Amino acid sequence: MRRCTVPNRPQETTRGYTIKPSKTIRHTLPLLWIGLLGLSGCQSLPEGRLNPTQVTVLKAQGFQEIEEGWELGLSSKVLFANESSQLNAQSRASVLQLGKTLKAAKIDWARLDGHTDSYGDAQYNQQLSLRRAQSVADVLEESGMPRANLQVRGLGADFPVESNASRASRSQNRRVAIVITD
């Protein structure tokens, strides 16, 4: 086997052995290193599943950024009557249109958190909040979102957005929040 040596270049010594780098390795390694550095700049990992266009769509629909992703608290758009899990016609139309808009932006997943006011038995409120979230999931599925991509939770009265001191504030707590996780 033939080795190439470079004049005026120090040779490395390891445990008494002399290592003479070949010319090919000396010229290829720096190019390989530069190429890897260039690729690593292009291959940065995304922070989440959402791209900038999808974030713009979420903001336009009224979603707010939260720790877990983006949330649309439907208290201002989708309210439920006392002890009801049925969407009225206007709320149903709003959720259907929202689902179509999200689907067009290639957002086909969501977590649906159902809520109630604080009146009534805690176990009943938990079940009612779950039925509310399922009602919204049914409409989102109708809009084209796969049911398997819709996580439904009933949170009862545990996370109010308003006090439960008045009729108006209690109505704000009877809602479903849609969360798009990153």
Sequence and secondary structure as in RCSB ss.txt:
>XXXX:A:sequence
MRRCTVPNRPQETTRGYTIKPSKTIRHTLPLLWIGLLGLSGCQSLPEGRLNPTQVTVLKAQGFQEIEEGWELGLS
SKVLFANESSQLNAQSRASVLQLGKTLKAAKIDWARLDGHTDSYGDAQYNQQLSLRRAQSVADVLEESGMPRANL
QVRGLGADFPVESNASRASRSQNRRVAIVITD
>XXXX:A:secstr
      TT   EEETTEEE   HHHHHHHHHHHHHHHHHHHHT   SSS  HHHHHHHHHTT EEETTEEEEETT
TT B  TT     HHHHHHHHHHHHHHHHTT   EEEEE   S S HHHHHHHHHHHHHHHHHHHHHTT  GGGE
EEEE TTSS SS SSSHHHHHHHSBEEEEEE 
